[in-house]
Amino acid sequence: MEPYNKVPTLNSAFPFSESEDAEALRKAMKGMGTDEKAIINIIAKRPNYQRQLIGEAYKQAFEKNLLDDLKSELGGHFEDVMLALMTPMSVYLAKAIQEALKKKHNNTLIEILCTRDKQSIESIKKSYMEHGKELPADLNRGGPSLKFYQFLIAMITEVRSDVTDDTQLAKYLSQKLSDAVKGKAGKPIEVAVMEILTKYSYPMLRMAFKEFSNIQNDKFESIIDSQFPDELKGVMKTVYESITSPAVFFAKELNSAIAGVGTDDPKLIRLVVSRCEIDMGDIKVEYEKLYKESLEKAIKGDTSKYYKKALLALIES
């Protein structure tokens, strides 16, 4: 289990002028025809905080909403990518959670809620609340009898430690995991493990699981197979991988969006848009290891035109 350094493919533009970018976007959409390349070169080459500044500058300069103008000028999945990019990330992910709850897409919920730090989760919960709903309450309505939803609620409501690198704590947590496996925790294994997963930072949990594997000479994944209730085996394996090997987890999620008949475009867009500023560099490396082709090649083979160009602009370093 290697240290996770998080290599993005999209970084801050420098030099940067939101007013100049706003002017260039207006020019790209004004009059007959639309300059899609110019739009991609600006929106897909600026991180979210710079895109929000561009949106504000656009409104101030032209008394128009940039999202509305993009909707009127663009179409198809290319439009979907551009609108996703121009939406504040917490708002975008809150909407994705609402959709996932409606469709019972559990992997999407894990992807969003079990891979982000405490600050990001709080931002998502706040954005969710702006639609008049509380995320924990909606998760509870998703299936109060299902341990999966109860687990997700705990993942986003428990107070999570900020400690990310503590060797002694990793040893302590690995011992607690070992006690749970051996039935010495005084409670069911899934309860004991959930208490650990919901209270510590993801980097700290990665260290703890690595220490556990060293001590037990066994991966925790095999413990899930042999000791967890059937209802939780699938979700716990997914959560375990998302914590211990996030780049592998996201590479597999991307492949599931691309592989087979048809493309899960909303999922593909969400994964690319939400990870390009975090760890897409790592994900690309793992994707090529797993599937023997680059992520760029996979996207080229499954998308077309400006939709393809926009996605490639986001993942190319």
N, C-alpha and C positions, 0 to 999 in steps of 0.2 A: 504494500500500500504506500505509494509514493506521496510526498508532500504535494498539496494542491496549490499551485501558484497563481492560477487564474490569469490567462492570457487573452485579452480581448482582441477583436479584429477591427473595432471601430473606436477611435480615440478622438479627443478634442481637436477641432480644426484650429490651426494657427498659421498666419494671422486670421482673425475672425472679426467680421463686422455684420451684426444682425441687420442693420439698415441697408447695407449693400446687398446682402442675400435676399432681403425682402424685395428690393427693387428688381433684382434679377429674376425672382420668381414671378413677379407681376408681369415683367416683360415676356417671360416664357409662356404666359397664359393669356396675354392681351392680344386682341385682334384675331385674324384668321389663323387657325391652326394652333397647335400646342407643341412646345419644344420639350418633349419628354426627357431627352438626354440632359438638358439643363436642370430640370426638376430633380432627376436622380442625382446629378453631381452635387446638388446642394443638400437636399433632404436626406439622402442615404449616405452622406459623407459628414454629417454633423451628429454628435451625441444628443441625447434627449434634452438636456438642459439648454444646449445651444438652439435646438429646434424650437423650444418654447419661447426663447428670446426672439427668434425670427418671427414666430406667430404674433407676438405682441407688437413688434416693429411694423409688421405688415398691416395690422389693424390700425395702428396709429397713423401710418403714412397714407393709407388708401381708404380708411373707414370701411374695410371689408374683412370678413372672417376668412382666413386662409383655408380652413377645412372646407368651408362652403364652396370656395372657388375651385379647390381640388376636386370636389365631388362633381361640380358642373363640367369640368374639363377632362377628367379621366374616366376610366371604366374598368370593369372586370377585376381580376385579382391584382393588377397593378395599382388600381385605386385603393384596394384593401390594404396593400403594403404601405402606401403613402399616408393613408389616414391613420393606420396603426402607429406609424413613426411620429406623426404629429400629435398624438394623444399622450398626455402625461402617463408614464408607465404604470403608476399605481391605479389610475382610472382604467387603463386598458386591461390590466390583469383582473381588476374587480369585475369588469364585464365578462371576461373569460370564465371566471368562477361561476357567475350567475348562469351562464350557458352550460357549463359542465354539470352544475347541480340539476338543471332541467333534464339533461340527457343522460344523467348517471355516468358521466365519464370520469371514473375514479382516478385513472392515471393522470388526467389533467389536474385534478385537485392535488394529487401528490406532487406533480411537477411544479406547481405554483407554491403550495403551502409548506412543503417539506424540503425546500432547497434554498430558501431565502433567509437572510439574517433578520434579527429582531426588528431593526429599524424599517426594513422593507415590508415586513408583515404588518407593522403598525400603520404604515402609509396605506397599504391595501385595505386594511380594516376601516380606516378613516374614509377612503374613497367609496368603499362599499356603503358606509353609513350615510353618505351624501345622497344616496338614492332612497333614503328612508328605511333602510334595512340594516340589521345587525348580522354580520357574517356568522358568529357562533350560533345565533338563533336559527338562521337559515340552514346551517349544517345539521343542527339538531332535528329540524323538520325533514331533512333528507332521509332520515331513518333512525329514530331514537333507539330502536332495538338492535341496531347494527353496531358492533364494536368498532368498525371502521370509522364511522362518523364521530363516535365518542373519542376515538384516538385523535382525529383531525382537530376536534375542538380543543383537546388538551394541548396539541402541538402549537396552537395559536393563542392560547389564553394563559398558559403557565408562564411564570416569570423565568426567563431563560438567562443563565449566567453569561457574562461578557468574556470570561476567561477563554483564551484560545490556544494557549501553549503552556502546559503545566505537566511535567513528567510524573510528578508524584500523584497528581489528581488522576492522570490517565491510569496509573497502577491501581489506585483506589477504585475507580470505576470498573476496571477490568475484573477486579476481585468481586465487586458487586454483581457483575454479569455472571461470573463463575458460580457464585452462590445461588443465583437464580436458576442457572442450568442444573445445579446439583440438588435443587429443592430445598435449599437452606435459607431462602429469603423470607420464609413465613407467609408467602402469598403466591398465587399462580404466576408462572414464569412470564406470561404476557403482561401482567400488571407490574411486576418488578422491572421489566425491560422498558415499558412505556414510561415509568417514572424517571428513568435515566434519559430516555430520548427526548423528553419534553422539557428538561430542566437545564441542559448544557448546550453550549454552542456547537455548531457542526464541526469546526476544526478540532474541538476537544473530543467530540464523539469519535471522529476518525482516529485520533490517537488512542482512545480507549479500546476500540475494536481491533486495532493493530496489536496493542499490548495483549489483548485477550487471545488473539491467534497465536502469538508467540508463546504464551503460557500453556494454552490448551493443545497446541499443535493441530488446530482445527479451525476452519472458518465458521463464523457465527451462522452463515447461511445454512449449513448442514444441521445446526441446532434448530433453526426455524422449521426445517422439514420434519424433524423427528419429534419435536416437543410442542410446537404451537398448535392451537386449535385450527381446524380446517378453514374456518371463517376468516382467519387472520394470516394464514400462510402466504397467500399471494401478495397482500398489501405489505406485509412485513418484509418480504424479500425485495419488493420494489423500493420501500423506504430505506432498507439497509444499503442497497446499491446506490441510491441517490445520495446517501450520506458518505459512504466509503469510497465510491468511484463515480462522482458526479459527471465527469466528462463521458464516461462509458454509458451511464444512464441516459444522458441527453443524446448521445450518438445513436443509441437504440431507439429512442423516441423519434428522432429525425428519420431514421430508416423506416420506422413503422408508418410515418406520414408519406413517405415516397414510394416504398416497395409495393408490389402487387398491382392489381388492376385499379387504375385511377389514383389520384393524389388527394390526400386529406389536406387541402389547401389552408383552411383556417389553422390547423395544427402546425403546418410547415411555416406559415407566416409568423405565428406566435412564437415558435421556438427560435427562429432566426432573429426576429425583432427584439425579443426579450433577453437573448443570450449574447448578442454580438458585442455589447459593451461590458460583458462580464468575463466569459470564458470560452468564446467560440474558437479561439486558437487551440485550446486543449481539446475541445470536442472534435475539431477537424482531424487532429492527430489520431484520436481513438476511432473515429469513423473509418479512416483509411486502414487502420489495423484490423478492424472487425470485418469490413466488407470488401477489402482489396481494391477499392477505387476511392478517389477523392470525393469529398462532399460536393465540390464544385462540379465535377463530372456528373454526379447523381442528380444534382439540381438542373444542370443543362439538359439532361435526358428526360426530365419530367415536367419542365416548364418551358415557356416560350416568350418571345418578344420582350416588351419592357418589363413585364413581370419577372422574367428570368434575369434581366439586366439589373433590376433593383435588388433582388436577393443576392446576386453575385457581388454587387457593390458593397453589401453589408458584411459578407463573410471573407472577402479578399483582404488580406493584411495590407 
